[in-house]
């Protein structure tokens, strides 16, 4: 296994002191980088392990924070925090920009080769960075198919990959259709993978607390979605190496 280095990083966003998880690959050279966003519950060991796995593949990876170092395990608190956030593109962009600035400040990061990948709320933030015109090489979102303000998707300058469960009640067919119509109208290079039989947050391992209705783990599709994300990064960040 490749030796990696990890550390916590603190930065300010949304009026909070955010605590992210930075994972660095072996070596001292500049490497392509990935901004990794969590589900609405917030940063957990799931995202930290994913950032570590990305570092083992040769990427600088920052798993960013949503709630000032807190992990929310109460569904009502998750909704109270995330629904207003998801309805406020500027707040999402501010959170994303602060994390992106932190990633860019890392000397190992190649600033010309950065992708944003997120799950749920973190995926919506990744998309908002694209709609804000941020120079990214790729955007990936899993069960975070949030449509943006009219016309702003035309600012997206990179491929967009999206994954969603066919049985996800939070991202139902109408939401998927609105998202793909937005991407198509904007001329974005987009892909959507619908994972048959999967619920919302199908990629996330089971948790020991109450979850929102319609949430459920699907081990096979979780693995497939991870491989799809890795393939996206290979295509957009390293294919020219």
N, C-alpha and C positions, 0 to 999 in steps of 0.2 A: 504494500500500500504506500502511495506517495505521502511523504511527510508534509503536513500543512501546519500553519500557525493560525491561531484564532485569538481574538480579543474583543472585549466589549468597547463600544464607542458611544459617547454621549453627544447629543446635539439638541438644539432647540427647534421645536415645531409645534404649531397649533396651541401655543401658550404653555407647552409642557416640555420637560426635559426628557427627551426620547433616549432609549438605551438599545442600540442596535448590536448586532452580532456580525463581526467582520471575520471572514475566512480568507487566508492567503495561501496560494500554492507555493510549492518549494521553489527556490531560486531567488534571484534578485532583479530579474528583468521585468519590464512592463508587460502586463498581460491583459487580454480582454476581460471585461468586467460585467457582472450581473447584479442588478438591483432586484431584490427578492421581497415581495410583499405578502403578508399573512392574511388569513381569514379574519373576519370581524372580531373574533375572540381576542386577537392580538398575537404578538410574537411569543412563540413557544419553542420547545425543544424540537418540534417537527420541522419548523423552518430553519432552526440552527443546524440540524442534521443535513438538511438540503443544501444549505450554504456550504457546509463542510464537504459534501459530496461534489459540489460544483468546483470547489478549490482543488479537490483531488483530480478533477478533470482538467485543471490548468487555468481556471478562471479566478479572478478576484471577485468575491461575493459578499454583498452586504444584505443581510436579512434585517429589514427595517421595522421600526416600532410604530404602533398606532396609538397607544394609550399611556404614554409616559411610564413605561416599565411595568404596567399592569397587564395581567391576563384575565379576561372577563369570562367567568363561568356561569353567570346568571343570564338566561335568555332575555329577560326584560331589560337588564342593563346593557346587553349587547345591542338590542334594538334602540334603546334610548340614546346610545352613543353613536351608532352607525347610521341609522336612518337619516338624521339631520346632516351627517357628514356626506352621505351618498347623494343628498339633494343639493349639495353646495360644491360645485366644481372648483371654485377658488380655494376652498379649504383643502380639498383633495390635492390640488396642485401644490399648495404651500407645503403640505406634508411630503409629497413626492419630491419637490425641489430641494427641501432641506436634506432629505436622505441622499438624493443624487449629488448634492454639493459635498456631502461627507464622503461619498464613494470616490468622487473625482479628486478630493484632497489627498487620498491615499497615494503615495508615490509609486506603488506597484500598478496602479490603474492606467491603462491606455485610454486616454480621454476620447479618442476617436473610435473606440470599439466598446460601446456599452449597450446592453440590452436591459429591458425591464420586464420582469415576469412576476405575476401576482395571482393570488388565490382569493376569490370573493372580493372583499373590500380592497385588499391589496392589488387585485387585478384591475379593479375600477380605477384606482390611483395610477396604475401603469398606463391605462388608456388615456387618462386625463393629461398625463405628461405628453403623450403623443399629440393629443388635440391642442395642446399649448405650443406645439411646434418644436419641442425639444429634439435635439439631434440624437436619435437612438438608432441602433442597427436592427433591432427587433423588439416586438412587444408580444408577450404571451399572457393570456388570461384564462384561468380555469374557473368556471361558474361565476364569472364577474362580468356578464355581458350587459353593461350599463350603457345606454345610448347617451350621447352628448348634446350640447346645444347646436342648433341648426348651422350647418356649414363648417363647423370647426374641425370635423374629421378630415377635411381637405388639407389640414396642416400636418397630418401624419405622413412621415417621410420614410417609413420602413415597413417591412412585412408585419402583418398582424396574424397571429395564430390564436384560436380560441377553442376551448374544450368545455363541454357541458354534458350532464347526464340527461338521458331522454326522459327520465321520470322526475326531473328536478321541478318541484312546484314553485320555487322561488324564481327560477329562470325558465318559465314555460315557453311553449312554441311561439306565442305572440311576441315575447321578449326577444327570442332568438331571431325571429323574422325582422323585427325592428332594427336589431343590431346589424344583421347582415345587409339590410337595405341601406342603412347609414353608410356602412363601409363601401358598398358597391357604388352608391351615388357619388361618394367622394373620390372614387378611383383608387382606393387602397388595395394593395396586394394582400388579400385576406384569405384565411382558411378557417373553416369551422369543422370540428370533429364532434359528433354526437355519440356518446358512449351508451350503448343500449342497455336499458334496465337500471341505470345508475341514478342515484338521488343527488341532492345538493351536497357539496363537500365530500363527494365520493372518494376523493384522493386522500382524505384525512383519516389517520388511524382512529379507532374507537377511543372515546374519552370517558372518564369516570364521573361525569356530571351531566345534568340535564341539558339537552340540546334543543334547538328550534325544530318544529315539525318539518318533516321532509328531508332531514339530514340523515345520511347513512353511508357507511364505508363500503366500498366495493374493491376488494384486494386486486383482482385481475385488472380492472380498469385503472386503478391507481398506478399500477406498474406501467400500463400502456401510456397513460398520460405523462408520466415522468419521462419515458423514452421519447415521446413526441416533443416534449420541451427540450430535451437534450439534443434531439435532431435539429430543432429550430436553431439552437445556439451554435451547433456545429456548422450549419449552413450559413448563418449570418455573421458569425463572429470569427470563425477560424478557417473557413474554406479557402481563404486567400493566403494562408500561412504556408 
